[in-house]
Amino acid sequence: MWMIGNRSVQESHTYDPGQHGLFAYQWLKGLGGAADLDKDGTILAGELCAYTKGQVIKLSQEQYGLEQEPLCIPGPGHEGATVRLQPVARFK
């Protein structure tokens, strides 16, 4: 699975409160537990993608008034999409 910070030619945004780029900060925050959408203690690749993408889209609009939309490959329904079911992190 690939997670890319921009869907097309878009500006990537810094995120000063997190001392990273906006995409990297939200991705790391997701791995830290925020992406556990079903609250089962395991972060699946699909959960990480959905969380990161949603947060980046929301914050880029709110903070910068500009679009930044991450891309996950493969997307849902495409061949190889079963990778979205693979655990990428577990936490307590």
Backbone hydrogen bonds in HBPLUS format (Angstrom, degrees):
<---DONOR---> <-ACCEPTOR-->    atom                        ^
c    i                          cat <-CA-CA->   ^        H-A-AA   ^      H-
h    n   atom  resd res      DA  || num        DHA   H-A  angle D-A-AA Bond
n    s   type  num  typ     dist DA aas  dist angle  dist       angle   num
A0002-TRP N   A0073-ILE O   2.67 MM  71  5.02 162.5  1.70 154.3 160.7     1
A0073-ILE N   A0002-TRP O   2.84 MM  71  5.02 159.7  1.88 144.1 150.5     2
A0004-ILE N   A0071-LEU O   2.80 MM  67  5.11 168.1  1.81 157.0 161.3     3
A0071-LEU N   A0004-ILE O   2.88 MM  67  5.11 156.4  1.93 143.7 151.3     4
A0007-ARG N   A0069-GLU O   2.59 MM  62  5.49 113.1  2.03 148.7 162.6     5
A0010-GLN N   A0008-SER O   2.84 MM   2  5.75 104.5  2.42 118.5 101.9     6
A0022-LEU N   A0013-HIS O   2.77 MM   9  5.59 172.6  1.78 153.8 153.7     7
A0015-TYR N   A0020-HIS O   2.82 MM   5  5.63 146.2  1.94 157.8 158.3     8
A0018-GLY N   A0015-TYR O   2.94 MM   3  5.60 136.6  2.13 119.0 130.2     9
A0019-GLN N   A0015-TYR O   3.03 MM   4  6.08 116.1  2.46 140.7 155.5    10
A0019-GLN N   A0016-ASP O   3.11 MM   3  4.80 149.0  2.21  97.8 107.3    11
A0025-TYR N   A0021-GLY O   2.90 MM   4  6.00 165.8  1.92 159.1 163.3    12
A0026-GLN N   A0022-LEU O   3.10 MM   4  6.24 167.3  2.11 149.0 152.2    13
A0027-TRP N   A0023-PHE O   2.90 MM   4  6.05 155.5  1.96 154.1 161.7    14
A0028-LEU N   A0024-ALA O   2.94 MM   4  6.10 164.8  1.96 151.5 155.1    15
A0029-LYS N   A0025-TYR O   2.90 MM   4  6.09 157.0  1.95 147.8 155.0    16
A0030-GLY N   A0026-GLN O   2.87 MM   4  5.99 151.3  1.95 139.8 147.7    17
A0031-LEU N   A0027-TRP O   2.99 MM   4  6.33 156.0  2.04 148.2 154.1    18
A0032-GLY N   A0028-LEU O   3.01 MM   4  6.23 136.1  2.21 139.5 151.6    19
A0032-GLY N   A0029-LYS O   3.13 MM   3  4.99 126.6  2.43  90.9 105.3    20
A0034-ALA N   A0029-LYS O   3.38 MM   5  6.06 154.6  2.45 149.5 142.4    21
A0033-GLY N   A0030-GLY O   3.07 MM   3  5.46 163.8  2.09 112.0 116.4    22
A0035-ALA N   A0030-GLY O   3.24 MM   5  4.27 161.5  2.28 115.5 113.2    23
A0036-ASP N   A0033-GLY O   3.16 MM   3  5.57 167.9  2.17 116.8 119.8    24
A0037-LEU N   A0035-ALA O   2.72 MM   2  5.39 126.3  2.01 114.0  96.9    25
A0039-LYS N   A0036-ASP O   3.09 MM   3  5.18 158.1  2.14 106.9 113.5    26
A0091-PHE N   A0041-GLY O   3.19 MM  50  5.66 160.0  2.23 149.8 153.5    27
A0043-ILE N   A0089-ALA O   2.79 MM  46  5.13 173.4  1.80 154.0 155.8    28
A0088-VAL N   A0043-ILE O   2.77 MM  45  5.79 174.7  1.77 171.3 169.4    29
A0047-GLU N   A0044-LEU O   3.01 MM   3  5.15 117.8  2.41  99.8 115.3    30
A0048-LEU N   A0044-LEU O   2.95 MM   4  6.29 161.3  1.99 159.7 165.0    31
A0045-ALA N   A0086-GLN O   2.99 MM  41  5.83 147.7  2.10 151.9 159.7    32
A0049-CYS N   A0045-ALA O   2.96 MM   4  6.20 158.7  2.00 150.2 156.0    33
A0046-GLY N   A0084-ARG O   3.05 MM  38  4.28 160.4  2.09 121.8 117.7    34
A0050-ALA N   A0046-GLY O   2.91 MM   4  6.07 170.4  1.92 149.7 152.5    35
A0051-TYR N   A0047-GLU O   2.87 MM   4  5.97 168.1  1.88 153.4 157.0    36
A0052-THR N   A0048-LEU O   2.97 MM   4  5.96 169.1  1.98 148.5 151.7    37
A0053-LYS N   A0049-CYS O   2.89 MM   4  5.86 168.4  1.90 154.9 158.8    38
A0054-GLY N   A0050-ALA O   3.03 MM   4  5.99 163.5  2.06 143.2 148.4    39
A0055-GLN N   A0051-TYR O   2.96 MM   4  6.14 166.7  1.98 157.8 161.3    40
A0056-VAL N   A0052-THR O   2.96 MM   4  6.07 166.2  1.97 155.7 159.7    41
A0057-ILE N   A0053-LYS O   3.02 MM   4  6.14 168.4  2.04 153.4 156.8    42
A0058-LYS N   A0054-GLY O   3.04 MM   4  6.13 166.8  2.06 146.7 150.9    43
A0059-LEU N   A0055-GLN O   2.86 MM   4  5.96 175.3  1.86 156.1 157.7    44
A0060-SER N   A0056-VAL O   2.92 MM   4  5.81 156.5  1.97 146.5 153.1    45
A0061-GLN N   A0057-ILE O   3.28 MM   4  6.38 154.3  2.35 143.4 149.2    46
A0062-GLU N   A0058-LYS O   2.99 MM   4  6.22 169.0  2.00 154.0 157.5    47
A0063-GLN N   A0059-LEU O   2.82 MM   4  5.63 168.0  1.84 147.0 151.2    48
A0064-TYR N   A0060-SER O   3.09 MM   4  5.32 144.6  2.22 121.5 131.6    49
A0066-LEU N   A0060-SER O   3.33 MM   6  5.78 153.2  2.41 138.3 132.0    50
A0065-GLY N   A0061-GLN O   2.99 MM   4  4.32 135.1  2.20 110.0 119.7    51
A0078-HIS N   A0075-GLY O   3.24 MM   3  5.81 156.5  2.30 139.2 138.5    52
A0081-ALA N   A0078-HIS O   2.88 MM   3  5.40 145.4  2.00 144.3 143.4    53
A0083-VAL N   A0080-GLY O   3.15 MM   3  6.14 173.9  2.16 125.6 127.6    54
A0084-ARG N   A0081-ALA O   2.92 MM   3  5.70 162.9  1.95 121.8 126.8    55
A0085-LEU N   A0082-THR O   2.88 MM   3  5.50 165.4  1.90 118.9 123.8    56
A0086-GLN N   A0083-VAL O   3.05 MM   3  5.37 168.1  2.06 114.8 118.5    57
